[in-house]
Amino acid sequence: MSDIEGLLPSAERLAKLRDSLQGCVDTIQEILNYMNQHVGVAVKEETFNILTFDKQEGAKIGEYEVAYKEKNLGEKWFHAFNILRKDNATINHRYHGEGYVYSYWLYGENKIYRQKLKQGAQ
């Protein structure tokens, strides 16, 4: 046996390493698949613009609008609501896409909020 043969890992250790690396590859692929489905691809803003919003003003965030479930068509409102819920849209993590005029979020029950995006945030 040469000196180098003693330094080589066994076939069993190499197989374990291969399996571990394949597990990493599989996990990365799952993450990429999730990101392709859920990150960076927003629906058209029309999904939200068809809702009826009431203007509001708050001391902290200024002007914003609220779409109440009872003031909108159920199917249209639920579609928009489910998009925001799936994205976990909150006031600190608002939903918007490229070219949007507004950002959207959920807070409380049966309400969808929106506020005009600042210039450059679109």
VMD Tcl script that draws the C-alpha trace (Angstrom):
set ca {
  {0.00 0.00 0.00}
  {1.41 3.40 -0.97}
  {1.44 6.39 1.36}
  {-1.38 8.09 -0.50}
  {-3.75 5.13 -0.19}
  {-3.77 5.57 3.58}
  {-4.98 9.17 3.17}
  {-7.93 8.33 0.93}
  {-11.35 7.96 2.57}
  {-13.11 4.64 2.37}
  {-15.80 3.96 -0.22}
  {-18.35 3.95 2.60}
  {-17.32 7.45 3.76}
  {-17.41 8.74 0.19}
  {-20.92 7.33 -0.27}
  {-22.08 9.07 2.94}
  {-20.56 12.34 1.75}
  {-22.24 11.95 -1.64}
  {-25.62 11.33 0.02}
  {-25.19 14.35 2.29}
  {-24.32 16.59 -0.63}
  {-27.29 15.28 -2.60}
  {-29.51 16.20 0.36}
  {-28.10 19.74 0.22}
  {-28.76 19.93 -3.52}
  {-32.35 18.73 -3.01}
  {-32.95 21.32 -0.28}
  {-31.56 24.13 -2.42}
  {-33.79 23.03 -5.30}
  {-36.85 23.13 -3.03}
  {-35.95 26.65 -1.92}
  {-35.47 27.79 -5.52}
  {-38.81 26.27 -6.52}
  {-40.55 28.06 -3.65}
  {-38.91 31.37 -4.55}
  {-39.92 31.03 -8.19}
  {-43.53 30.53 -7.11}
  {-43.76 33.08 -4.30}
  {-41.09 35.75 -4.51}
  {-40.75 38.65 -6.88}
  {-43.75 37.92 -9.08}
  {-46.67 40.13 -8.11}
  {-50.14 39.91 -9.59}
  {-51.41 42.81 -11.66}
  {-52.46 45.75 -9.50}
  {-55.88 45.56 -11.14}
  {-56.58 42.71 -8.70}
  {-56.69 45.34 -5.95}
  {-57.87 48.38 -7.94}
  {-61.26 46.79 -8.61}
  {-62.00 46.95 -4.87}
  {-63.81 49.88 -3.25}
  {-61.47 51.71 -0.87}
  {-62.38 54.35 1.71}
  {-59.88 57.14 2.36}
  {-58.47 57.43 5.88}
  {-55.75 59.43 7.59}
  {-53.59 58.42 10.52}
  {-51.24 60.41 12.70}
  {-48.32 58.05 12.09}
  {-48.66 56.94 8.47}
  {-50.65 59.79 6.92}
  {-53.14 59.11 4.13}
  {-54.12 55.53 3.38}
  {-57.19 53.62 2.20}
  {-59.16 50.64 3.48}
  {-61.24 48.11 1.52}
  {-63.82 46.58 3.83}
  {-65.04 43.09 3.06}
  {-68.70 44.03 3.46}
  {-68.38 46.90 0.95}
  {-66.93 44.75 -1.85}
  {-67.89 41.76 -3.96}
  {-66.97 38.68 -1.93}
  {-65.15 36.81 -4.69}
  {-63.01 39.82 -5.70}
  {-62.26 40.79 -2.10}
  {-61.31 37.23 -1.08}
  {-59.01 36.86 -4.09}
  {-57.09 40.00 -3.12}
  {-57.14 39.03 0.57}
  {-55.74 35.56 -0.14}
  {-52.86 37.00 -2.18}
  {-51.91 39.27 0.72}
  {-52.35 36.52 3.31}
  {-50.22 34.10 1.30}
  {-47.48 36.76 1.12}
  {-47.84 37.57 4.85}
  {-48.34 41.23 3.90}
  {-48.19 43.49 6.95}
  {-47.63 47.20 7.42}
  {-43.91 46.43 7.81}
  {-43.82 43.97 4.89}
  {-46.14 45.45 2.28}
  {-47.13 43.79 -0.96}
  {-46.41 45.55 -4.26}
  {-44.93 44.81 -7.62}
  {-43.11 46.61 -10.36}
  {-45.16 49.53 -11.65}
  {-47.58 49.52 -8.70}
  {-48.99 52.85 -7.51}
  {-49.91 51.48 -4.07}
  {-48.55 49.05 -1.50}
  {-51.02 46.69 0.21}
  {-51.22 44.95 3.56}
  {-53.56 43.25 6.02}
  {-54.35 44.30 9.57}
  {-57.29 43.28 11.69}
  {-60.22 41.34 10.33}
  {-62.00 41.86 7.00}
  {-59.88 44.82 5.90}
  {-57.32 45.37 3.16}
  {-55.14 48.46 3.46}
  {-53.26 50.40 0.80}
  {-51.09 53.48 0.65}
  {-49.50 55.30 -2.26}
  {-45.91 54.35 -2.81}
  {-43.36 57.12 -2.48}
  {-41.60 58.13 -5.70}
  {-38.71 55.78 -6.40}
  {-40.14 52.94 -4.31}
  {-42.08 51.49 -7.24}
}
mol new
graphics top color blue
foreach p $ca { graphics top sphere $p radius 0.5 }
foreach p [lrange $ca 0 end-1] q [lrange $ca 1 end] { graphics top cylinder $p $q radius 0.2 }
display resetview
